[in-house]
Amino acid sequence: MKEDITVKDESFDTTEESAEYETTSRSEYISSAYYAIAAVNELDTELMHPEDKKRKRNILRKSLRIIDNMITEIDAELYGESNEDE
């Protein structure tokens, strides 16, 4: 005779609503980084306070890093292993 053993997990509540997750696609990251670059690229650093110059450099550096990371992920997904020329 087959015995049915059922164990109820008290920590799992099935009446709880399912969680919603917002995901951001690689293209959205690339677009956002591109728009950030476009927004600050034409700013004249000659008239800026040193802190603002640093902010502009940081935005450009971070945006380029985001684009590089996303392109690297896309390349690895399409062609296998990453072939970085550094």
N, C-alpha and C positions, 0 to 999 in steps of 0.2 A: 504494500500500500504506500502510495506517495504522500509525503507529508509536506504541507505548504507552510513555510516559515516566512512571516512578514514582520519586518522591523520598521517601526515608525521613527523617523528622525525628528525629534522635537525642535531642533534648531532651524528646521526648514519650514517656513510658513507658506503654504500654497495659496492662501487667500491674499497674500501681498501682491500688489500690482507689479507688473513687469517693469524693469528699469529701462529708461530710454537713454541711448547713447548717441551723442552727436559726434560724427567722425568728420575729419577734414581730409579731403583728398590731396594727393601730391600736387595736382594742378592748382588747387586753391592756395596751397602754401607758396608755390612758385609765383602765382599771380599777385599774392599779397606782398611778397618780397620785391617783385618787380615794381609794383605801385609805390612801395616805400622808397625805392631807389629813385624813381621818377619824381617823387615829391621833394626830395632833398638835393637831387643832382645839380640843379641849376642855381641853388642858393650861393650867393657870393660870400665866400669866407673872409674876404678882406674887411667887411663891415661887421663881422660877427665878434661876439665876446668869446674868449678862449673856451669857456664851458660849452657854448653852442657849437663851436668848431669840433670839439670832442664828441658831442652828440651826433653831429653829421657823420663823422668818421665811424662811430659805433653803429649807426643805422646802416651805412653802406657795408661795413664789415659783416654784420650779422645777416643782412639780407643776402649778400653774396654767399655766405656760409649755408644759409637755408637752401638757396638755389642749387648750390653744389651738392649738398646732401641729397636732395630730392632727385636730381639728375643721376647721381651715383646709384641710388636705389632703383630707379627706372632702368638704368643700364644693366645692373646686376640681375634684375628680373627678366629682362629681354635676352641678354646674352650670357648669362651665367655669372662666372666670377668677375669681380671688379678688376679692371685694368687701368689703374691710376698711373699717370705719368708724373710723379713727383720727384 
